[in-house]
Amino acid sequence: MIRFQLLATDPHSRARAGWLHTDHGSIPTPMFMPVGTRASVRAVAQRVLENDLDAPIILGNTYHLYLRPGPEILAEAGGLHRFMSWPRAILTDSGGYQIFSLASLRRITDEGVVFRSHIDGAYHHFTPESVVAFQRLLGSDVMMVLDECPPWPCEHSYMVEAVERTTRWAERAWRAWQASEPRYGHAQGLFAIVQGGTYEDLRRRSTQELLQWDFSGYAIGGLSVGEPAELMYAMTELVTELLPADKPRYLMGVGTPENILEAIARGVDLFDCVLPTRNGRNGMVFTTEGILNIRNARWARDFSPLDPGLPTEVSQRYTKAYVRHLFSVEEILALEIVSTQNLAFYLWLVREARRHILEGDFSAWKAELLPRIRRRL
């Protein structure tokens, strides 16, 4: 079964440490989930994620997996775990974010969403029930409800409609979850998603309405879509204050290392973001000493480790000069090294946060660390 166990709360903030127990392993929280949108964390092999980085959970995307490889192949494979040879936990997004990111290719009704495929133009109808059914087929440990993620800024009147629709869809998804069974013998939880943009009244309303049903956990959606960081933090804190302490909280699509630490301080347990791998493929390296652009000429003769402060192999084995050389000659190994380094850093960050929450000095540690990891080298 999916169960959350709260261990400790920081005395000077809302930061908390716990365990999210799944049938594919227990996940220490707070935790960052590497994004494997199309059944692959880009440029990072499963053996690296499992053995070198010790990632306990990764994320997949329902919309993209529905288009390719599609339900038939995934069913024949025996679900997503078997298809991608991943033995640990998986969370699958519902496709709700694509309502935001693929606005020109979709039409929203009260029944669901009609998407026009960005691949071949074919039309596909997603409903709260069909999205739960497909995630049952995927076999993900944590499934997400279909929600509407409006853009920022957004008129209050439209946001009201989006919140009402998200609530109705959440109830339909919850009923579909209750009426169905897992296909592969392991438990599957279902998380609701709080919407409301940057409107306090609608965030409160969305949260309170979703608490009518006993979901396995609650996500905070509709943030990191262009709003100022201060508003993102304010909405996050507002929602976590309303959510039950015995359920996990997931801030979707966030974000920078600073964003993650600030959200942990406001009571968030789970995170995902494409930033460490996407930015890594463009030469941005996150390290315990700060952020560097490995393409810059200043690293051409720097033979120090990529990140002296991290014990992982990728951080210690390769020098900055070597990785810069790989980028300069367009060697594909560069993408693997930096993507792995950035995920190693993100996982180190949340594990250190957890350790300091348990030791009771998270707030002091965060204040000391932030200036160092946000600086550009």
VENPEHU-V61833 format. One record per residue. N is the residue number from 1. RES is the residue in one small letter. SS is DSSP state (~ for helix, > for strand, _ for the rest). PSI is psi in degrees with one decimal (NA if undefined). Layout:
n:N res:RES ss:SS psi:PSI
n:N res:RES ss:SS psi:PSI
This chain:
n:1 res:m ss:_ psi:162.9
n:2 res:i ss:_ psi:120.3
n:3 res:r ss:> psi:138.1
n:4 res:f ss:> psi:135.6
n:5 res:q ss:> psi:115.4
n:6 res:l ss:> psi:127.1
n:7 res:l ss:> psi:-43.6
n:8 res:a ss:> psi:154.4
n:9 res:t ss:> psi:136.8
n:10 res:d ss:_ psi:134.2
n:11 res:p ss:_ psi:-17.9
n:12 res:h ss:_ psi:8.7
n:13 res:s ss:_ psi:-172.1
n:14 res:r ss:_ psi:5.2
n:15 res:a ss:_ psi:141.5
n:16 res:r ss:> psi:152.0
n:17 res:a ss:> psi:141.9
n:18 res:g ss:> psi:-162.9
n:19 res:w ss:> psi:135.6
n:20 res:l ss:> psi:109.2
n:21 res:h ss:> psi:126.4
n:22 res:t ss:> psi:168.8
n:23 res:d ss:_ psi:-12.3
n:24 res:h ss:_ psi:22.7
n:25 res:g ss:> psi:159.7
n:26 res:s ss:> psi:133.9
n:27 res:i ss:> psi:116.7
n:28 res:p ss:> psi:134.7
n:29 res:t ss:> psi:149.1
n:30 res:p ss:_ psi:151.2
n:31 res:m ss:> psi:142.0
n:32 res:f ss:> psi:134.2
n:33 res:m ss:> psi:113.3
n:34 res:p ss:> psi:141.6
n:35 res:v ss:> psi:118.0
n:36 res:g ss:_ psi:66.4
n:37 res:t ss:_ psi:-51.9
n:38 res:r ss:_ psi:41.9
n:39 res:a ss:_ psi:27.3
n:40 res:s ss:_ psi:129.7
n:41 res:v ss:_ psi:115.1
n:42 res:r ss:_ psi:126.8
n:43 res:a ss:_ psi:8.1
n:44 res:v ss:_ psi:120.0
n:45 res:a ss:_ psi:155.0
n:46 res:q ss:~ psi:-37.8
n:47 res:r ss:~ psi:-32.7
n:48 res:v ss:~ psi:-44.7
n:49 res:l ss:~ psi:-40.9
n:50 res:e ss:~ psi:-48.8
n:51 res:n ss:~ psi:-43.6
n:52 res:d ss:~ psi:-42.9
n:53 res:l ss:_ psi:-18.0
n:54 res:d ss:_ psi:43.4
n:55 res:a ss:_ psi:122.3
n:56 res:p ss:_ psi:-13.9
n:57 res:i ss:> psi:142.1
n:58 res:i ss:> psi:171.4
n:59 res:l ss:> psi:142.6
n:60 res:g ss:> psi:165.8
n:61 res:n ss:> psi:121.9
n:62 res:t ss:~ psi:-44.9
n:63 res:y ss:~ psi:-51.0
n:64 res:h ss:~ psi:-38.0
n:65 res:l ss:~ psi:-28.9
n:66 res:y ss:~ psi:-39.6
n:67 res:l ss:~ psi:-44.3
n:68 res:r ss:_ psi:124.3
n:69 res:p ss:_ psi:-9.8
n:70 res:g ss:_ psi:161.2
n:71 res:p ss:~ psi:-40.2
n:72 res:e ss:~ psi:-48.0
n:73 res:i ss:~ psi:-41.1
n:74 res:l ss:~ psi:-35.5
n:75 res:a ss:~ psi:-43.3
n:76 res:e ss:~ psi:-34.3
n:77 res:a ss:~ psi:-19.8
n:78 res:g ss:_ psi:24.4
n:79 res:g ss:_ psi:173.1
n:80 res:l ss:~ psi:-37.9
n:81 res:h ss:~ psi:-48.0
n:82 res:r ss:~ psi:-40.0
n:83 res:f ss:~ psi:-43.0
n:84 res:m ss:_ psi:7.6
n:85 res:s ss:_ psi:54.9
n:86 res:w ss:_ psi:115.1
n:87 res:p ss:_ psi:-5.6
n:88 res:r ss:_ psi:-169.9
n:89 res:a ss:> psi:152.3
n:90 res:i ss:> psi:135.8
n:91 res:l ss:> psi:134.9
n:92 res:t ss:> psi:128.8
n:93 res:d ss:> psi:158.6
n:94 res:s ss:_ psi:-13.6
n:95 res:g ss:_ psi:-3.4
n:96 res:g ss:~ psi:-35.9
n:97 res:y ss:~ psi:-31.0
n:98 res:q ss:~ psi:-19.3
n:99 res:i ss:~ psi:-33.7
n:100 res:f ss:~ psi:-50.7
n:101 res:s ss:~ psi:-23.9
n:102 res:l ss:_ psi:43.5
n:103 res:a ss:~ psi:-32.9
n:104 res:s ss:~ psi:-8.6
n:105 res:l ss:~ psi:16.8
n:106 res:r ss:> psi:159.3
n:107 res:r ss:> psi:125.4
n:108 res:i ss:> psi:132.7
n:109 res:t ss:_ psi:173.4
n:110 res:d ss:_ psi:-24.9
n:111 res:e ss:_ psi:-38.0
n:112 res:g ss:> psi:-146.8
n:113 res:v ss:> psi:134.2
n:114 res:v ss:> psi:118.2
n:115 res:f ss:> psi:140.1
n:116 res:r ss:> psi:119.0
n:117 res:s ss:_ psi:133.0
n:118 res:h ss:_ psi:-6.4
n:119 res:i ss:_ psi:-53.2
n:120 res:d ss:_ psi:4.2
n:121 res:g ss:_ psi:-1.1
n:122 res:a ss:_ psi:151.1
n:123 res:y ss:> psi:139.5
n:124 res:h ss:> psi:135.2
n:125 res:h ss:> psi:117.9
n:126 res:f ss:> psi:129.0
n:127 res:t ss:> psi:164.5
n:128 res:p ss:~ psi:-37.4
n:129 res:e ss:~ psi:-43.5
n:130 res:s ss:~ psi:-32.3
n:131 res:v ss:~ psi:-39.8
n:132 res:v ss:~ psi:-43.0
n:133 res:a ss:~ psi:-41.5
n:134 res:f ss:~ psi:-36.8
n:135 res:q ss:~ psi:-28.0
n:136 res:r ss:~ psi:-42.7
n:137 res:l ss:~ psi:-39.9
n:138 res:l ss:~ psi:-35.9
n:139 res:g ss:_ psi:21.4
n:140 res:s ss:_ psi:147.8
n:141 res:d ss:_ psi:-35.6
n:142 res:v ss:> psi:120.5
n:143 res:m ss:> psi:152.0
n:144 res:m ss:> psi:145.6
n:145 res:v ss:_ psi:156.0
n:146 res:l ss:_ psi:130.1
n:147 res:d ss:_ psi:169.2
n:148 res:e ss:_ psi:121.6
n:149 res:c ss:_ psi:96.3
n:150 res:p ss:_ psi:161.2
n:151 res:p ss:_ psi:171.5
n:152 res:w ss:_ psi:134.5
n:153 res:p ss:_ psi:162.8
n:154 res:c ss:_ psi:136.5
n:155 res:e ss:_ psi:143.9
n:156 res:h ss:~ psi:-40.6
n:157 res:s ss:~ psi:-41.4
n:158 res:y ss:~ psi:-37.7
n:159 res:m ss:~ psi:-34.2
n:160 res:v ss:~ psi:-46.5
n:161 res:e ss:~ psi:-42.6
n:162 res:a ss:~ psi:-40.8
n:163 res:v ss:~ psi:-44.4
n:164 res:e ss:~ psi:-41.3
n:165 res:r ss:~ psi:-41.4
n:166 res:t ss:~ psi:-39.8
n:167 res:t ss:~ psi:-45.8
n:168 res:r ss:~ psi:-43.2
n:169 res:w ss:~ psi:-37.7
n:170 res:a ss:~ psi:-41.5
n:171 res:e ss:~ psi:-43.1
n:172 res:r ss:~ psi:-40.7
n:173 res:a ss:~ psi:-42.5
n:174 res:w ss:~ psi:-42.8
n:175 res:r ss:~ psi:-38.6
n:176 res:a ss:~ psi:-38.0
n:177 res:w ss:~ psi:-45.2
n:178 res:q ss:~ psi:-30.8
n:179 res:a ss:_ psi:-2.7
n:180 res:s ss:_ psi:168.4
n:181 res:e ss:_ psi:152.6
n:182 res:p ss:_ psi:147.5
n:183 res:r ss:_ psi:-20.1
n:184 res:y ss:_ psi:14.6
n:185 res:g ss:_ psi:1.1
n:186 res:h ss:_ psi:153.1
n:187 res:a ss:_ psi:147.2
n:188 res:q ss:_ psi:119.7
n:189 res:g ss:> psi:164.3
n:190 res:l ss:> psi:125.2
n:191 res:f ss:> psi:137.7
n:192 res:a ss:> psi:164.7
n:193 res:i ss:> psi:119.0
n:194 res:v ss:> psi:129.2
n:195 res:q ss:_ psi:-171.2
n:196 res:g ss:_ psi:0.5
n:197 res:g ss:_ psi:-135.6
n:198 res:t ss:_ psi:23.4
n:199 res:y ss:_ psi:117.2
n:200 res:e ss:~ psi:-42.9
n:201 res:d ss:~ psi:-37.5
n:202 res:l ss:~ psi:-32.6
n:203 res:r ss:~ psi:-43.0
n:204 res:r ss:~ psi:-45.7
n:205 res:r ss:~ psi:-47.7
n:206 res:s ss:~ psi:-45.8
n:207 res:t ss:~ psi:-49.9
n:208 res:q ss:~ psi:-36.9
n:209 res:e ss:~ psi:-40.2
n:210 res:l ss:~ psi:-23.6
n:211 res:l ss:_ psi:-5.0
n:212 res:q ss:_ psi:-27.8
n:213 res:w ss:_ psi:146.0
n:214 res:d ss:_ psi:76.6
n:215 res:f ss:_ psi:160.7
n:216 res:s ss:_ psi:-25.0
n:217 res:g ss:> psi:176.6
n:218 res:y ss:> psi:131.3
n:219 res:a ss:> psi:155.0
n:220 res:i ss:> psi:108.9
n:221 res:g ss:_ psi:176.7
n:222 res:g ss:_ psi:17.5
n:223 res:l ss:_ psi:170.6
n:224 res:s ss:_ psi:39.4
n:225 res:v ss:_ psi:23.4
n:226 res:g ss:_ psi:-10.5
n:227 res:e ss:_ psi:156.3
n:228 res:p ss:_ psi:149.3
n:229 res:a ss:~ psi:-36.1
n:230 res:e ss:~ psi:-38.1
n:231 res:l ss:~ psi:-38.6
n:232 res:m ss:~ psi:-45.0
n:233 res:y ss:~ psi:-40.1
n:234 res:a ss:~ psi:-43.9
n:235 res:m ss:~ psi:-38.4
n:236 res:t ss:~ psi:-46.4
n:237 res:e ss:~ psi:-40.0
n:238 res:l ss:~ psi:-45.7
n:239 res:v ss:~ psi:-44.2
n:240 res:t ss:~ psi:-28.6
n:241 res:e ss:~ psi:-26.0
n:242 res:l ss:~ psi:-21.6
n:243 res:l ss:_ psi:150.4
n:244 res:p ss:_ psi:144.5
n:245 res:a ss:_ psi:-21.3
n:246 res:d ss:_ psi:13.9
n:247 res:k ss:_ psi:144.1
n:248 res:p ss:> psi:150.8
n:249 res:r ss:> psi:131.1
n:250 res:y ss:> psi:116.9
n:251 res:l ss:> psi:111.3
n:252 res:m ss:_ psi:131.7
n:253 res:g ss:_ psi:18.5
n:254 res:v ss:_ psi:134.3
n:255 res:g ss:_ psi:-131.9
n:256 res:t ss:_ psi:162.6
n:257 res:p ss:~ psi:-39.6
n:258 res:e ss:~ psi:-44.9
n:259 res:n ss:~ psi:-43.5
n:260 res:i ss:~ psi:-45.1
n:261 res:l ss:~ psi:-41.0
n:262 res:e ss:~ psi:-36.3
n:263 res:a ss:~ psi:-36.1
n:264 res:i ss:~ psi:-42.5
n:265 res:a ss:~ psi:-19.3
n:266 res:r ss:_ psi:10.6
n:267 res:g ss:_ psi:18.5
n:268 res:v ss:_ psi:145.4
n:269 res:d ss:_ psi:-33.4
n:270 res:l ss:> psi:145.7
n:271 res:f ss:> psi:154.5
n:272 res:d ss:> psi:153.0
n:273 res:c ss:_ psi:144.1
n:274 res:v ss:_ psi:-7.2
n:275 res:l ss:~ psi:-46.5
n:276 res:p ss:~ psi:-36.2
n:277 res:t ss:~ psi:-41.7
n:278 res:r ss:~ psi:-49.1
n:279 res:n ss:~ psi:-32.4
n:280 res:g ss:~ psi:-38.4
n:281 res:r ss:_ psi:-15.8
n:282 res:n ss:_ psi:8.1
n:283 res:g ss:_ psi:3.2
n:284 res:m ss:> psi:126.2
n:285 res:v ss:> psi:124.4
n:286 res:f ss:> psi:127.0
n:287 res:t ss:> psi:169.2
n:288 res:t ss:_ psi:-8.9
n:289 res:e ss:_ psi:-11.4
n:290 res:g ss:> psi:-171.4
n:291 res:i ss:> psi:133.3
n:292 res:l ss:> psi:149.2
n:293 res:n ss:> psi:105.1
n:294 res:i ss:_ psi:-12.7
n:295 res:r ss:_ psi:-18.4
n:296 res:n ss:_ psi:146.3
n:297 res:a ss:~ psi:-23.9
n:298 res:r ss:~ psi:-18.5
n:299 res:w ss:~ psi:-0.6
n:300 res:a ss:_ psi:-30.7
n:301 res:r ss:_ psi:23.8
n:302 res:d ss:_ psi:106.1
n:303 res:f ss:_ psi:19.0
n:304 res:s ss:_ psi:159.2
n:305 res:p ss:> psi:154.4
n:306 res:l ss:_ psi:-40.5
n:307 res:d ss:_ psi:94.9
n:308 res:p ss:_ psi:-22.5
n:309 res:g ss:_ psi:-7.2
n:310 res:l ss:_ psi:138.9
n:311 res:p ss:_ psi:-5.6
n:312 res:t ss:_ psi:154.4
n:313 res:e ss:~ psi:-46.7
n:314 res:v ss:~ psi:-32.0
n:315 res:s ss:~ psi:-33.7
n:316 res:q ss:~ psi:-30.6
n:317 res:r ss:~ psi:-37.9
n:318 res:y ss:_ psi:139.1
n:319 res:t ss:> psi:160.5
n:320 res:k ss:~ psi:-40.0
n:321 res:a ss:~ psi:-40.6
n:322 res:y ss:~ psi:-44.9
n:323 res:v ss:~ psi:-37.2
n:324 res:r ss:~ psi:-41.7
n:325 res:h ss:~ psi:-43.4
n:326 res:l ss:~ psi:-40.6
n:327 res:f ss:~ psi:-40.1
n:328 res:s ss:~ psi:-28.6
n:329 res:v ss:_ psi:10.0
n:330 res:e ss:_ psi:41.0
n:331 res:e ss:_ psi:129.2
n:332 res:i ss:_ psi:-24.0
n:333 res:l ss:~ psi:-28.5
n:334 res:a ss:~ psi:-41.2
n:335 res:l ss:~ psi:-39.8
n:336 res:e ss:~ psi:-46.1
n:337 res:i ss:~ psi:-48.8
n:338 res:v ss:~ psi:-37.3
n:339 res:s ss:~ psi:-42.1
n:340 res:t ss:~ psi:-43.4
n:341 res:q ss:~ psi:-45.6
n:342 res:n ss:~ psi:-39.3
n:343 res:l ss:~ psi:-37.4
n:344 res:a ss:~ psi:-41.6
n:345 res:f ss:~ psi:-47.0
n:346 res:y ss:~ psi:-42.5
n:347 res:l ss:~ psi:-36.4
n:348 res:w ss:~ psi:-42.0
n:349 res:l ss:~ psi:-48.3
n:350 res:v ss:~ psi:-31.0
n:351 res:r ss:~ psi:-39.0
n:352 res:e ss:~ psi:-40.2
n:353 res:a ss:~ psi:-45.1
n:354 res:r ss:~ psi:-44.4
n:355 res:r ss:~ psi:-42.2
n:356 res:h ss:~ psi:-28.5
n:357 res:i ss:~ psi:-46.0
n:358 res:l ss:~ psi:-31.7
n:359 res:e ss:~ psi:-10.5
n:360 res:g ss:_ psi:9.7
n:361 res:d ss:_ psi:31.8
n:362 res:f ss:~ psi:-46.4
n:363 res:s ss:~ psi:-41.6
n:364 res:a ss:~ psi:-41.4
n:365 res:w ss:~ psi:-45.2
n:366 res:k ss:~ psi:-43.8
n:367 res:a ss:~ psi:-33.9
n:368 res:e ss:~ psi:-36.6
n:369 res:l ss:~ psi:-38.0
n:370 res:l ss:~ psi:-49.0
n:371 res:p ss:~ psi:-30.5
n:372 res:r ss:~ psi:-45.0
n:373 res:i ss:~ psi:-14.7
n:374 res:r ss:~ psi:-10.4
n:375 res:r ss:_ psi:149.0
n:376 res:r ss:> psi:127.5
n:377 res:l ss:_ psi:NA
